[in-house]
């Protein structure tokens, strides 16, 4: 990772709000919606459209989409060929003012079903679990999906800086040079 991203995910915290696997109802869709949470969609089949900033996408099977929080978007599907998908709405906190932002190059990636499906199944099962460690497993599954997604796009385009970026750079410098004598001038 480069200097800016080294500590970018150190404070990451995720929480699933809702997740499921379903065939979308005839009225699935919304126009110009904008939410304070992120969305993950993994398309199995069907015909749908997602529009963000006048960019039009037609999801294909085995495509994983990440719509960052605060991204205005429109989505709908053809009820004659309904969408079958795994999906998750989740909160993502990266610490400070940091967040993911929409870019047309980082909205989607193709991941084989055998990789993604078991993780989504586990996430859905744990989302409704009352077991002691159910929330741990839920976070692990959600972090795994994010990890897979971020590995398959140019994630640096998704990242924003924050007001503490100066502090992050100093922290990173100290971590890289901890075995050396560090002077105030170095910092």
Buried (B, 14 or more C-beta within 10 A) or exposed (E): EEEBEBBBBEEBEBEBEEBBBEEBEEEBBEEEEEBEBBBBBBBBBBBBBBBBEEEEBEBEEBBBBBBBBBBBBBBBBEBEEBBBBBBBBBBBEBBBEBBBEBBEEBBBBEBEEEEBBEBBEBBBBBBEBEEEEBBEBBBBBBBBBBEBBBEBBEBBEBBBEBEBBEEBBBBBBEEEEEEEEBEEEEE
